[in-house]
């Protein structure tokens, strides 16, 4: 099981979306972010390297749904689905 990070207090938004299993690949996370389909605390993100911190609210516009989640943890390595669910809390 992948552990929630104790060290760093931030992570790239594309990496976090991939670790949280919101998207299949990191390149897909980068594409969604640069296209403007990701909002962080209500502000549209266009840079995949923008940092996300615990407590931030991420809004993700997917094909047929909009997901609003609060960041609950950061992760160093991508783990399974149970570990990914521990990284966020759904607000929708």
PDB file of N, CA, C and O in Angstrom:
ATOM      1  N   UNK A   1       0.843  -1.176   0.000  1.00  0.00           N
ATOM      2  CA  UNK A   1       0.000   0.000   0.000  1.00  0.00           C
ATOM      3  C   UNK A   1       0.885   1.235   0.000  1.00  0.00           C
ATOM      4  O   UNK A   1       1.902   1.276   0.694  1.00  0.00           O
ATOM      5  N   UNK A   2       0.509   2.222  -0.762  1.00  0.00           N
ATOM      6  CA  UNK A   2       1.250   3.462  -0.838  1.00  0.00           C
ATOM      7  C   UNK A   2       0.891   4.327   0.353  1.00  0.00           C
ATOM      8  O   UNK A   2      -0.279   4.435   0.721  1.00  0.00           O
ATOM      9  N   UNK A   3       1.887   4.937   0.949  1.00  0.00           N
ATOM     10  CA  UNK A   3       1.637   5.756   2.129  1.00  0.00           C
ATOM     11  C   UNK A   3       1.429   7.201   1.748  1.00  0.00           C
ATOM     12  O   UNK A   3       1.949   7.678   0.739  1.00  0.00           O
ATOM     13  N   UNK A   4       0.670   7.886   2.562  1.00  0.00           N
ATOM     14  CA  UNK A   4       0.462   9.309   2.364  1.00  0.00           C
ATOM     15  C   UNK A   4       1.738  10.013   2.779  1.00  0.00           C
ATOM     16  O   UNK A   4       2.330   9.696   3.811  1.00  0.00           O
ATOM     17  N   UNK A   5       2.149  10.956   1.980  1.00  0.00           N
ATOM     18  CA  UNK A   5       3.426  11.638   2.179  1.00  0.00           C
ATOM     19  C   UNK A   5       3.453  12.426   3.482  1.00  0.00           C
ATOM     20  O   UNK A   5       2.514  13.161   3.788  1.00  0.00           O
ATOM     21  N   UNK A   6       4.529  12.274   4.247  1.00  0.00           N
ATOM     22  CA  UNK A   6       4.720  13.033   5.472  1.00  0.00           C
ATOM     23  C   UNK A   6       5.625  14.233   5.229  1.00  0.00           C
ATOM     24  O   UNK A   6       5.554  15.214   5.970  1.00  0.00           O
ATOM     25  N   UNK A   7       6.476  14.177   4.202  1.00  0.00           N
ATOM     26  CA  UNK A   7       7.473  15.212   3.969  1.00  0.00           C
ATOM     27  C   UNK A   7       6.948  16.421   3.229  1.00  0.00           C
ATOM     28  O   UNK A   7       6.628  17.433   3.853  1.00  0.00           O
ATOM     29  N   UNK A   8       6.851  16.342   1.904  1.00  0.00           N
ATOM     30  CA  UNK A   8       6.467  17.526   1.129  1.00  0.00           C
ATOM     31  C   UNK A   8       5.042  17.964   1.450  1.00  0.00           C
ATOM     32  O   UNK A   8       4.176  17.141   1.746  1.00  0.00           O
ATOM     33  N   UNK A   9       4.818  19.264   1.387  1.00  0.00           N
ATOM     34  CA  UNK A   9       3.485  19.786   1.659  1.00  0.00           C
ATOM     35  C   UNK A   9       2.746  20.161   0.393  1.00  0.00           C
ATOM     36  O   UNK A   9       1.655  20.728   0.454  1.00  0.00           O
ATOM     37  N   UNK A  10       3.334  19.849  -0.764  1.00  0.00           N
ATOM     38  CA  UNK A  10       2.683  20.164  -2.048  1.00  0.00           C
ATOM     39  C   UNK A  10       3.118  19.154  -3.105  1.00  0.00           C
ATOM     40  O   UNK A  10       4.103  18.434  -2.943  1.00  0.00           O
ATOM     41  N   UNK A  11       2.339  19.127  -4.209  1.00  0.00           N
ATOM     42  CA  UNK A  11       2.622  18.212  -5.314  1.00  0.00           C
ATOM     43  C   UNK A  11       2.060  18.824  -6.590  1.00  0.00           C
ATOM     44  O   UNK A  11       1.071  19.556  -6.550  1.00  0.00           O
ATOM     45  N   UNK A  12       2.692  18.525  -7.722  1.00  0.00           N
ATOM     46  CA  UNK A  12       2.185  19.012  -9.014  1.00  0.00           C
ATOM     47  C   UNK A  12       0.761  18.517  -9.210  1.00  0.00           C
ATOM     48  O   UNK A  12       0.439  17.379  -8.867  1.00  0.00           O
ATOM     49  N   UNK A  13      -0.096  19.378  -9.766  1.00  0.00           N
ATOM     50  CA  UNK A  13      -1.498  19.009  -9.914  1.00  0.00           C
ATOM     51  C   UNK A  13      -1.689  17.836 -10.882  1.00  0.00           C
ATOM     52  O   UNK A  13      -2.555  16.991 -10.654  1.00  0.00           O
ATOM     53  N   UNK A  14      -0.897  17.770 -11.955  1.00  0.00           N
ATOM     54  CA  UNK A  14      -1.048  16.648 -12.883  1.00  0.00           C
ATOM     55  C   UNK A  14      -0.644  15.332 -12.220  1.00  0.00           C
ATOM     56  O   UNK A  14      -1.268  14.296 -12.452  1.00  0.00           O
ATOM     57  N   UNK A  15       0.387  15.379 -11.408  1.00  0.00           N
ATOM     58  CA  UNK A  15       0.840  14.184 -10.703  1.00  0.00           C
ATOM     59  C   UNK A  15      -0.194  13.747  -9.667  1.00  0.00           C
ATOM     60  O   UNK A  15      -0.450  12.554  -9.506  1.00  0.00           O
ATOM     61  N   UNK A  16      -0.786  14.711  -8.967  1.00  0.00           N
ATOM     62  CA  UNK A  16      -1.796  14.374  -7.974  1.00  0.00           C
ATOM     63  C   UNK A  16      -3.033  13.758  -8.625  1.00  0.00           C
ATOM     64  O   UNK A  16      -3.578  12.780  -8.114  1.00  0.00           O
ATOM     65  N   UNK A  17      -3.479  14.320  -9.744  1.00  0.00           N
ATOM     66  CA  UNK A  17      -4.645  13.759 -10.447  1.00  0.00           C
ATOM     67  C   UNK A  17      -4.385  12.314 -10.872  1.00  0.00           C
ATOM     68  O   UNK A  17      -5.284  11.475 -10.817  1.00  0.00           O
ATOM     69  N   UNK A  18      -3.162  12.032 -11.293  1.00  0.00           N
ATOM     70  CA  UNK A  18      -2.786  10.685 -11.706  1.00  0.00           C
ATOM     71  C   UNK A  18      -2.720   9.756 -10.494  1.00  0.00           C
ATOM     72  O   UNK A  18      -3.229   8.636 -10.544  1.00  0.00           O
ATOM     73  N   UNK A  19      -2.102  10.210  -9.417  1.00  0.00           N
ATOM     74  CA  UNK A  19      -2.003   9.393  -8.205  1.00  0.00           C
ATOM     75  C   UNK A  19      -3.371   9.119  -7.609  1.00  0.00           C
ATOM     76  O   UNK A  19      -3.601   8.032  -7.079  1.00  0.00           O
ATOM     77  N   UNK A  20      -4.283  10.073  -7.683  1.00  0.00           N
ATOM     78  CA  UNK A  20      -5.626   9.908  -7.142  1.00  0.00           C
ATOM     79  C   UNK A  20      -6.535   9.126  -8.096  1.00  0.00           C
ATOM     80  O   UNK A  20      -7.711   8.909  -7.804  1.00  0.00           O
ATOM     81  N   UNK A  21      -5.984   8.709  -9.227  1.00  0.00           N
ATOM     82  CA  UNK A  21      -6.697   7.920 -10.227  1.00  0.00           C
ATOM     83  C   UNK A  21      -7.934   8.616 -10.789  1.00  0.00           C
ATOM     84  O   UNK A  21      -8.946   7.978 -11.079  1.00  0.00           O
ATOM     85  N   UNK A  22      -7.835   9.930 -10.937  1.00  0.00           N
ATOM     86  CA  UNK A  22      -8.888  10.688 -11.607  1.00  0.00           C
ATOM     87  C   UNK A  22      -8.787  10.505 -13.117  1.00  0.00           C
ATOM     88  O   UNK A  22      -9.783  10.609 -13.832  1.00  0.00           O
ATOM     89  N   UNK A  23      -7.573  10.232 -13.593  1.00  0.00           N
ATOM     90  CA  UNK A  23      -7.299   9.994 -15.008  1.00  0.00           C
ATOM     91  C   UNK A  23      -6.397   8.766 -15.125  1.00  0.00           C
ATOM     92  O   UNK A  23      -5.755   8.359 -14.156  1.00  0.00           O
ATOM     93  N   UNK A  24      -6.359   8.185 -16.315  1.00  0.00           N
ATOM     94  CA  UNK A  24      -5.557   6.974 -16.528  1.00  0.00           C
ATOM     95  C   UNK A  24      -4.062   7.215 -16.609  1.00  0.00           C
ATOM     96  O   UNK A  24      -3.269   6.436 -16.081  1.00  0.00           O
ATOM     97  N   UNK A  25      -3.683   8.294 -17.272  1.00  0.00           N
ATOM     98  CA  UNK A  25      -2.258   8.547 -17.487  1.00  0.00           C
ATOM     99  C   UNK A  25      -1.904   9.955 -17.029  1.00  0.00           C
ATOM    100  O   UNK A  25      -2.756  10.838 -16.932  1.00  0.00           O
ATOM    101  N   UNK A  26      -0.632  10.129 -16.753  1.00  0.00           N
ATOM    102  CA  UNK A  26      -0.184  11.458 -16.348  1.00  0.00           C
ATOM    103  C   UNK A  26      -0.258  12.432 -17.516  1.00  0.00           C
ATOM    104  O   UNK A  26      -0.515  13.619 -17.317  1.00  0.00           O
ATOM    105  N   UNK A  27      -0.039  11.946 -18.721  1.00  0.00           N
ATOM    106  CA  UNK A  27      -0.152  12.831 -19.888  1.00  0.00           C
ATOM    107  C   UNK A  27      -1.601  13.290 -20.087  1.00  0.00           C
ATOM    108  O   UNK A  27      -1.837  14.406 -20.549  1.00  0.00           O
ATOM    109  N   UNK A  28      -2.567  12.438 -19.742  1.00  0.00           N
ATOM    110  CA  UNK A  28      -3.971  12.848 -19.810  1.00  0.00           C
ATOM    111  C   UNK A  28      -4.263  13.919 -18.765  1.00  0.00           C
ATOM    112  O   UNK A  28      -5.029  14.847 -19.024  1.00  0.00           O
ATOM    113  N   UNK A  29      -3.663  13.797 -17.596  1.00  0.00           N
ATOM    114  CA  UNK A  29      -3.824  14.818 -16.556  1.00  0.00           C
ATOM    115  C   UNK A  29      -3.221  16.144 -17.009  1.00  0.00           C
ATOM    116  O   UNK A  29      -3.796  17.208 -16.779  1.00  0.00           O
ATOM    117  N   UNK A  30      -2.071  16.073 -17.646  1.00  0.00           N
ATOM    118  CA  UNK A  30      -1.424  17.281 -18.166  1.00  0.00           C
ATOM    119  C   UNK A  30      -2.293  17.927 -19.243  1.00  0.00           C
ATOM    120  O   UNK A  30      -2.457  19.147 -19.264  1.00  0.00           O
ATOM    121  N   UNK A  31      -2.846  17.111 -20.133  1.00  0.00           N
ATOM    122  CA  UNK A  31      -3.693  17.635 -21.210  1.00  0.00           C
ATOM    123  C   UNK A  31      -4.951  18.293 -20.660  1.00  0.00           C
ATOM    124  O   UNK A  31      -5.334  19.362 -21.135  1.00  0.00           O
ATOM    125  N   UNK A  32      -5.610  17.681 -19.662  1.00  0.00           N
ATOM    126  CA  UNK A  32      -6.806  18.267 -19.064  1.00  0.00           C
ATOM    127  C   UNK A  32      -6.486  19.603 -18.396  1.00  0.00           C
ATOM    128  O   UNK A  32      -7.255  20.560 -18.487  1.00  0.00           O
ATOM    129  N   UNK A  33      -5.351  19.647 -17.731  1.00  0.00           N
ATOM    130  CA  UNK A  33      -4.967  20.865 -17.024  1.00  0.00           C
ATOM    131  C   UNK A  33      -4.646  21.991 -17.998  1.00  0.00           C
ATOM    132  O   UNK A  33      -5.131  23.110 -17.834  1.00  0.00           O
ATOM    133  N   UNK A  34      -3.838  21.705 -19.002  1.00  0.00           N
ATOM    134  CA  UNK A  34      -3.459  22.753 -19.951  1.00  0.00           C
ATOM    135  C   UNK A  34      -4.641  23.211 -20.805  1.00  0.00           C
ATOM    136  O   UNK A  34      -4.647  24.337 -21.301  1.00  0.00           O
ATOM    137  N   UNK A  35      -5.641  22.343 -20.979  1.00  0.00           N
ATOM    138  CA  UNK A  35      -6.831  22.713 -21.739  1.00  0.00           C
ATOM    139  C   UNK A  35      -7.817  23.536 -20.906  1.00  0.00           C
ATOM    140  O   UNK A  35      -8.784  24.074 -21.445  1.00  0.00           O
ATOM    141  N   UNK A  36      -7.576  23.636 -19.598  1.00  0.00           N
ATOM    142  CA  UNK A  36      -8.438  24.461 -18.756  1.00  0.00           C
ATOM    143  C   UNK A  36      -9.601  23.725 -18.129  1.00  0.00           C
ATOM    144  O   UNK A  36     -10.550  24.368 -17.681  1.00  0.00           O
ATOM    145  N   UNK A  37      -9.569  22.401 -18.076  1.00  0.00           N
ATOM    146  CA  UNK A  37     -10.663  21.625 -17.500  1.00  0.00           C
ATOM    147  C   UNK A  37     -10.478  21.338 -16.015  1.00  0.00           C
ATOM    148  O   UNK A  37     -11.261  20.593 -15.426  1.00  0.00           O
ATOM    149  N   UNK A  38      -9.451  21.923 -15.407  1.00  0.00           N
ATOM    150  CA  UNK A  38      -9.175  21.714 -13.987  1.00  0.00           C
ATOM    151  C   UNK A  38      -9.177  23.063 -13.289  1.00  0.00           C
ATOM    152  O   UNK A  38      -8.544  24.016 -13.744  1.00  0.00           O
ATOM    153  N   UNK A  39      -9.903  23.130 -12.170  1.00  0.00           N
ATOM    154  CA  UNK A  39      -9.911  24.335 -11.350  1.00  0.00           C
ATOM    155  C   UNK A  39      -9.386  23.976  -9.968  1.00  0.00           C
ATOM    156  O   UNK A  39      -9.694  22.918  -9.420  1.00  0.00           O
ATOM    157  N   UNK A  40      -8.596  24.874  -9.425  1.00  0.00           N
ATOM    158  CA  UNK A  40      -8.043  24.697  -8.089  1.00  0.00           C
ATOM    159  C   UNK A  40      -8.521  25.864  -7.239  1.00  0.00           C
ATOM    160  O   UNK A  40      -8.171  27.017  -7.490  1.00  0.00           O
ATOM    161  N   UNK A  41      -9.323  25.547  -6.230  1.00  0.00           N
ATOM    162  CA  UNK A  41      -9.919  26.574  -5.364  1.00  0.00           C
ATOM    163  C   UNK A  41     -10.668  27.631  -6.179  1.00  0.00           C
ATOM    164  O   UNK A  41     -10.622  28.819  -5.861  1.00  0.00           O
ATOM    165  N   UNK A  42     -11.357  27.185  -7.233  1.00  0.00           N
ATOM    166  CA  UNK A  42     -12.170  28.066  -8.053  1.00  0.00           C
ATOM    167  C   UNK A  42     -11.442  28.768  -9.181  1.00  0.00           C
ATOM    168  O   UNK A  42     -12.077  29.439  -9.995  1.00  0.00           O
ATOM    169  N   UNK A  43     -10.115  28.631  -9.252  1.00  0.00           N
ATOM    170  CA  UNK A  43      -9.348  29.295 -10.303  1.00  0.00           C
ATOM    171  C   UNK A  43      -8.931  28.280 -11.356  1.00  0.00           C
ATOM    172  O   UNK A  43      -8.440  27.200 -11.028  1.00  0.00           O
ATOM    173  N   UNK A  44      -9.128  28.629 -12.617  1.00  0.00           N
ATOM    174  CA  UNK A  44      -8.770  27.746 -13.719  1.00  0.00           C
ATOM    175  C   UNK A  44      -7.263  27.578 -13.797  1.00  0.00           C
ATOM    176  O   UNK A  44      -6.513  28.553 -13.762  1.00  0.00           O
ATOM    177  N   UNK A  45      -6.828  26.326 -13.905  1.00  0.00           N
ATOM    178  CA  UNK A  45      -5.402  26.016 -14.005  1.00  0.00           C
ATOM    179  C   UNK A  45      -5.050  25.728 -15.459  1.00  0.00           C
ATOM    180  O   UNK A  45      -5.766  24.999 -16.146  1.00  0.00           O
ATOM    181  N   UNK A  46      -3.953  26.297 -15.919  1.00  0.00           N
ATOM    182  CA  UNK A  46      -3.477  25.999 -17.271  1.00  0.00           C
ATOM    183  C   UNK A  46      -2.042  25.508 -17.249  1.00  0.00           C
ATOM    184  O   UNK A  46      -1.466  25.221 -18.299  1.00  0.00           O
ATOM    185  N   UNK A  47      -1.457  25.408 -16.059  1.00  0.00           N
ATOM    186  CA  UNK A  47      -0.092  24.917 -15.916  1.00  0.00           C
ATOM    187  C   UNK A  47      -0.114  23.609 -15.131  1.00  0.00           C
ATOM    188  O   UNK A  47      -0.583  23.571 -13.993  1.00  0.00           O
ATOM    189  N   UNK A  48       0.390  22.543 -15.736  1.00  0.00           N
ATOM    190  CA  UNK A  48       0.373  21.230 -15.098  1.00  0.00           C
ATOM    191  C   UNK A  48       1.277  21.170 -13.877  1.00  0.00           C
ATOM    192  O   UNK A  48       1.110  20.293 -13.030  1.00  0.00           O
ATOM    193  N   UNK A  49       2.216  22.075 -13.773  1.00  0.00           N
ATOM    194  CA  UNK A  49       3.147  22.070 -12.662  1.00  0.00           C
ATOM    195  C   UNK A  49       2.675  22.878 -11.457  1.00  0.00           C
ATOM    196  O   UNK A  49       3.416  23.023 -10.485  1.00  0.00           O
ATOM    197  N   UNK A  50       1.467  23.399 -11.509  1.00  0.00           N
ATOM    198  CA  UNK A  50       0.957  24.194 -10.394  1.00  0.00           C
ATOM    199  C   UNK A  50       0.827  23.310  -9.153  1.00  0.00           C
ATOM    200  O   UNK A  50       0.327  22.189  -9.254  1.00  0.00           O
ATOM    201  N   UNK A  51       1.263  23.785  -7.996  1.00  0.00           N
ATOM    202  CA  UNK A  51       1.211  22.934  -6.795  1.00  0.00           C
ATOM    203  C   UNK A  51      -0.178  22.837  -6.197  1.00  0.00           C
ATOM    204  O   UNK A  51      -0.946  23.799  -6.195  1.00  0.00           O
ATOM    205  N   UNK A  52      -0.478  21.661  -5.692  1.00  0.00           N
ATOM    206  CA  UNK A  52      -1.713  21.399  -4.963  1.00  0.00           C
ATOM    207  C   UNK A  52      -1.304  21.037  -3.535  1.00  0.00           C
ATOM    208  O   UNK A  52      -0.298  20.361  -3.322  1.00  0.00           O
ATOM    209  N   UNK A  53      -2.087  21.490  -2.566  1.00  0.00           N
ATOM    210  CA  UNK A  53      -1.786  21.255  -1.155  1.00  0.00           C
ATOM    211  C   UNK A  53      -2.974  20.596  -0.469  1.00  0.00           C
ATOM    212  O   UNK A  53      -4.093  20.639  -0.980  1.00  0.00           O
ATOM    213  N   UNK A  54      -2.735  19.996   0.669  1.00  0.00           N
ATOM    214  CA  UNK A  54      -3.809  19.386   1.449  1.00  0.00           C
ATOM    215  C   UNK A  54      -4.797  20.480   1.842  1.00  0.00           C
ATOM    216  O   UNK A  54      -4.404  21.546   2.316  1.00  0.00           O
ATOM    217  N   UNK A  55      -6.082  20.202   1.639  1.00  0.00           N
ATOM    218  CA  UNK A  55      -7.138  21.162   1.930  1.00  0.00           C
ATOM    219  C   UNK A  55      -7.635  21.909   0.715  1.00  0.00           C
ATOM    220  O   UNK A  55      -8.691  22.539   0.777  1.00  0.00           O
ATOM    221  N   UNK A  56      -6.905  21.860  -0.399  1.00  0.00           N
ATOM    222  CA  UNK A  56      -7.346  22.513  -1.632  1.00  0.00           C
ATOM    223  C   UNK A  56      -8.562  21.798  -2.204  1.00  0.00           C
ATOM    224  O   UNK A  56      -8.741  20.597  -2.002  1.00  0.00           O
ATOM    225  N   UNK A  57      -9.393  22.546  -2.918  1.00  0.00           N
ATOM    226  CA  UNK A  57     -10.563  21.975  -3.597  1.00  0.00           C
ATOM    227  C   UNK A  57     -10.261  21.938  -5.085  1.00  0.00           C
ATOM    228  O   UNK A  57      -9.945  22.960  -5.694  1.00  0.00           O
ATOM    229  N   UNK A  58     -10.364  20.735  -5.670  1.00  0.00           N
ATOM    230  CA  UNK A  58     -10.090  20.524  -7.088  1.00  0.00           C
ATOM    231  C   UNK A  58     -11.399  20.222  -7.792  1.00  0.00           C
ATOM    232  O   UNK A  58     -12.137  19.328  -7.380  1.00  0.00           O
ATOM    233  N   UNK A  59     -11.690  20.962  -8.850  1.00  0.00           N
ATOM    234  CA  UNK A  59     -12.860  20.718  -9.687  1.00  0.00           C
ATOM    235  C   UNK A  59     -12.357  20.229 -11.031  1.00  0.00           C
ATOM    236  O   UNK A  59     -11.545  20.888 -11.680  1.00  0.00           O
ATOM    237  N   UNK A  60     -12.846  19.071 -11.443  1.00  0.00           N
ATOM    238  CA  UNK A  60     -12.382  18.424 -12.668  1.00  0.00           C
ATOM    239  C   UNK A  60     -13.569  18.176 -13.583  1.00  0.00           C
ATOM    240  O   UNK A  60     -14.503  17.464 -13.213  1.00  0.00           O
ATOM    241  N   UNK A  61     -13.539  18.762 -14.780  1.00  0.00           N
ATOM    242  CA  UNK A  61     -14.598  18.555 -15.763  1.00  0.00           C
ATOM    243  C   UNK A  61     -14.210  17.389 -16.652  1.00  0.00           C
ATOM    244  O   UNK A  61     -13.294  17.492 -17.468  1.00  0.00           O
ATOM    245  N   UNK A  62     -14.912  16.282 -16.487  1.00  0.00           N
ATOM    246  CA  UNK A  62     -14.672  15.085 -17.299  1.00  0.00           C
ATOM    247  C   UNK A  62     -15.700  15.019 -18.413  1.00  0.00           C
ATOM    248  O   UNK A  62     -16.495  15.944 -18.578  1.00  0.00           O
ATOM    249  N   UNK A  63     -15.695  13.931 -19.182  1.00  0.00           N
ATOM    250  CA  UNK A  63     -16.586  13.809 -20.336  1.00  0.00           C
ATOM    251  C   UNK A  63     -18.050  14.065 -20.004  1.00  0.00           C
ATOM    252  O   UNK A  63     -18.694  14.908 -20.628  1.00  0.00           O
ATOM    253  N   UNK A  64     -18.570  13.348 -19.035  1.00  0.00           N
ATOM    254  CA  UNK A  64     -19.999  13.448 -18.740  1.00  0.00           C
ATOM    255  C   UNK A  64     -20.299  13.851 -17.303  1.00  0.00           C
ATOM    256  O   UNK A  64     -21.448  13.784 -16.866  1.00  0.00           O
ATOM    257  N   UNK A  65     -19.286  14.263 -16.576  1.00  0.00           N
ATOM    258  CA  UNK A  65     -19.489  14.599 -15.168  1.00  0.00           C
ATOM    259  C   UNK A  65     -18.493  15.653 -14.726  1.00  0.00           C
ATOM    260  O   UNK A  65     -17.446  15.856 -15.340  1.00  0.00           O
ATOM    261  N   UNK A  66     -18.850  16.304 -13.661  1.00  0.00           N
ATOM    262  CA  UNK A  66     -17.949  17.245 -13.015  1.00  0.00           C
ATOM    263  C   UNK A  66     -17.697  16.707 -11.612  1.00  0.00           C
ATOM    264  O   UNK A  66     -18.635  16.437 -10.863  1.00  0.00           O
ATOM    265  N   UNK A  67     -16.422  16.554 -11.263  1.00  0.00           N
ATOM    266  CA  UNK A  67     -16.058  16.068  -9.942  1.00  0.00           C
ATOM    267  C   UNK A  67     -15.490  17.219  -9.135  1.00  0.00           C
ATOM    268  O   UNK A  67     -14.652  17.981  -9.619  1.00  0.00           O
ATOM    269  N   UNK A  68     -15.951  17.336  -7.909  1.00  0.00           N
ATOM    270  CA  UNK A  68     -15.416  18.315  -6.980  1.00  0.00           C
ATOM    271  C   UNK A  68     -14.912  17.538  -5.778  1.00  0.00           C
ATOM    272  O   UNK A  68     -15.680  16.845  -5.111  1.00  0.00           O
ATOM    273  N   UNK A  69     -13.617  17.656  -5.504  1.00  0.00           N
ATOM    274  CA  UNK A  69     -13.006  16.904  -4.413  1.00  0.00           C
ATOM    275  C   UNK A  69     -12.106  17.807  -3.581  1.00  0.00           C
ATOM    276  O   UNK A  69     -11.575  18.805  -4.068  1.00  0.00           O
ATOM    277  N   UNK A  70     -11.949  17.435  -2.320  1.00  0.00           N
ATOM    278  CA  UNK A  70     -11.001  18.122  -1.436  1.00  0.00           C
ATOM    279  C   UNK A  70      -9.784  17.234  -1.280  1.00  0.00           C
ATOM    280  O   UNK A  70      -9.917  16.034  -1.037  1.00  0.00           O
ATOM    281  N   UNK A  71      -8.608  17.803  -1.417  1.00  0.00           N
ATOM    282  CA  UNK A  71      -7.358  17.068  -1.288  1.00  0.00           C
ATOM    283  C   UNK A  71      -7.158  16.713   0.186  1.00  0.00           C
ATOM    284  O   UNK A  71      -7.102  17.593   1.045  1.00  0.00           O
ATOM    285  N   UNK A  72      -7.052  15.412   0.465  1.00  0.00           N
ATOM    286  CA  UNK A  72      -6.871  14.926   1.832  1.00  0.00           C
ATOM    287  C   UNK A  72      -5.463  14.408   2.078  1.00  0.00           C
ATOM    288  O   UNK A  72      -5.057  14.236   3.227  1.00  0.00           O
ATOM    289  N   UNK A  73      -4.709  14.156   1.000  1.00  0.00           N
ATOM    290  CA  UNK A  73      -3.364  13.635   1.168  1.00  0.00           C
ATOM    291  C   UNK A  73      -2.556  13.733  -0.115  1.00  0.00           C
ATOM    292  O   UNK A  73      -3.093  13.949  -1.202  1.00  0.00           O
ATOM    293  N   UNK A  74      -1.252  13.566   0.045  1.00  0.00           N
ATOM    294  CA  UNK A  74      -0.324  13.553  -1.078  1.00  0.00           C
ATOM    295  C   UNK A  74       0.384  12.211  -1.070  1.00  0.00           C
ATOM    296  O   UNK A  74       0.524  11.586  -0.020  1.00  0.00           O
ATOM    297  N   UNK A  75       0.824  11.775  -2.216  1.00  0.00           N
ATOM    298  CA  UNK A  75       1.398  10.450  -2.343  1.00  0.00           C
ATOM    299  C   UNK A  75       2.666  10.513  -3.191  1.00  0.00           C
ATOM    300  O   UNK A  75       2.734  11.274  -4.156  1.00  0.00           O
ATOM    301  N   UNK A  76       3.664   9.715  -2.832  1.00  0.00           N
ATOM    302  CA  UNK A  76       4.907   9.704  -3.589  1.00  0.00           C
ATOM    303  C   UNK A  76       4.877   8.726  -4.756  1.00  0.00           C
ATOM    304  O   UNK A  76       5.497   8.965  -5.791  1.00  0.00           O
ATOM    305  N   UNK A  77       4.150   7.619  -4.582  1.00  0.00           N
ATOM    306  CA  UNK A  77       4.054   6.609  -5.639  1.00  0.00           C
ATOM    307  C   UNK A  77       2.592   6.284  -5.887  1.00  0.00           C
ATOM    308  O   UNK A  77       1.775   6.311  -4.967  1.00  0.00           O
ATOM    309  N   UNK A  78       2.270   5.979  -7.128  1.00  0.00           N
ATOM    310  CA  UNK A  78       0.895   5.633  -7.476  1.00  0.00           C
ATOM    311  C   UNK A  78       0.596   4.233  -6.973  1.00  0.00           C
ATOM    312  O   UNK A  78       1.325   3.284  -7.265  1.00  0.00           O
ATOM    313  N   UNK A  79      -0.476   4.116  -6.218  1.00  0.00           N
ATOM    314  CA  UNK A  79      -0.863   2.834  -5.659  1.00  0.00           C
ATOM    315  C   UNK A  79      -2.172   2.356  -6.255  1.00  0.00           C
ATOM    316  O   UNK A  79      -2.604   2.825  -7.308  1.00  0.00           O
ATOM    317  N   UNK A  80      -2.784   1.430  -5.575  1.00  0.00           N
ATOM    318  CA  UNK A  80      -4.052   0.873  -6.022  1.00  0.00           C
ATOM    319  C   UNK A  80      -5.221   1.805  -5.736  1.00  0.00           C
ATOM    320  O   UNK A  80      -5.048   2.893  -5.187  1.00  0.00           O
ATOM    321  N   UNK A  81      -6.407   1.362  -6.115  1.00  0.00           N
ATOM    322  CA  UNK A  81      -7.607   2.170  -5.946  1.00  0.00           C
ATOM    323  C   UNK A  81      -7.903   2.502  -4.483  1.00  0.00           C
ATOM    324  O   UNK A  81      -8.285   3.636  -4.196  1.00  0.00           O
ATOM    325  N   UNK A  82      -7.744   1.556  -3.540  1.00  0.00           N
ATOM    326  CA  UNK A  82      -8.010   1.921  -2.138  1.00  0.00           C
ATOM    327  C   UNK A  82      -7.081   3.030  -1.630  1.00  0.00           C
ATOM    328  O   UNK A  82      -7.516   3.917  -0.896  1.00  0.00           O
ATOM    329  N   UNK A  83      -5.828   2.981  -2.013  1.00  0.00           N
ATOM    330  CA  UNK A  83      -4.882   4.027  -1.600  1.00  0.00           C
ATOM    331  C   UNK A  83      -5.239   5.352  -2.264  1.00  0.00           C
ATOM    332  O   UNK A  83      -5.092   6.408  -1.649  1.00  0.00           O
ATOM    333  N   UNK A  84      -5.701   5.313  -3.502  1.00  0.00           N
ATOM    334  CA  UNK A  84      -6.066   6.534  -4.224  1.00  0.00           C
ATOM    335  C   UNK A  84      -7.270   7.208  -3.574  1.00  0.00           C
ATOM    336  O   UNK A  84      -7.329   8.436  -3.513  1.00  0.00           O
ATOM    337  N   UNK A  85      -8.227   6.422  -3.088  1.00  0.00           N
ATOM    338  CA  UNK A  85      -9.416   6.996  -2.454  1.00  0.00           C
ATOM    339  C   UNK A  85      -9.086   7.735  -1.161  1.00  0.00           C
ATOM    340  O   UNK A  85      -9.857   8.589  -0.720  1.00  0.00           O
ATOM    341  N   UNK A  86      -7.960   7.417  -0.560  1.00  0.00           N
ATOM    342  CA  UNK A  86      -7.561   8.090   0.670  1.00  0.00           C
ATOM    343  C   UNK A  86      -6.974   9.481   0.415  1.00  0.00           C
ATOM    344  O   UNK A  86      -6.781  10.255   1.352  1.00  0.00           O
ATOM    345  N   UNK A  87      -6.695   9.794  -0.841  1.00  0.00           N
ATOM    346  CA  UNK A  87      -6.090  11.078  -1.190  1.00  0.00           C
ATOM    347  C   UNK A  87      -7.096  12.206  -1.337  1.00  0.00           C
ATOM    348  O   UNK A  87      -6.703  13.370  -1.414  1.00  0.00           O
ATOM    349  N   UNK A  88      -8.397  11.886  -1.379  1.00  0.00           N
ATOM    350  CA  UNK A  88      -9.390  12.928  -1.583  1.00  0.00           C
ATOM    351  C   UNK A  88     -10.720  12.561  -0.926  1.00  0.00           C
ATOM    352  O   UNK A  88     -10.979  11.409  -0.580  1.00  0.00           O
ATOM    353  N   UNK A  89     -11.556  13.601  -0.769  1.00  0.00           N
ATOM    354  CA  UNK A  89     -12.930  13.414  -0.295  1.00  0.00           C
ATOM    355  C   UNK A  89     -13.844  14.091  -1.296  1.00  0.00           C
ATOM    356  O   UNK A  89     -13.663  15.265  -1.617  1.00  0.00           O
ATOM    357  N   UNK A  90     -14.824  13.351  -1.790  1.00  0.00           N
ATOM    358  CA  UNK A  90     -15.744  13.917  -2.787  1.00  0.00           C
ATOM    359  C   UNK A  90     -16.684  14.907  -2.130  1.00  0.00           C
ATOM    360  O   UNK A  90     -17.224  14.653  -1.053  1.00  0.00           O
ATOM    361  N   UNK A  91     -16.871  16.027  -2.786  1.00  0.00           N
ATOM    362  CA  UNK A  91     -17.771  17.068  -2.294  1.00  0.00           C
ATOM    363  C   UNK A  91     -19.036  17.175  -3.134  1.00  0.00           C
ATOM    364  O   UNK A  91     -19.958  17.906  -2.770  1.00  0.00           O
ATOM    365  N   UNK A  92     -19.093  16.456  -4.253  1.00  0.00           N
ATOM    366  CA  UNK A  92     -20.269  16.526  -5.124  1.00  0.00           C
ATOM    367  C   UNK A  92     -21.333  15.552  -4.701  1.00  0.00           C
ATOM    368  O   UNK A  92     -22.390  15.482  -5.328  1.00  0.00           O
TER     369      UNK A  92
END
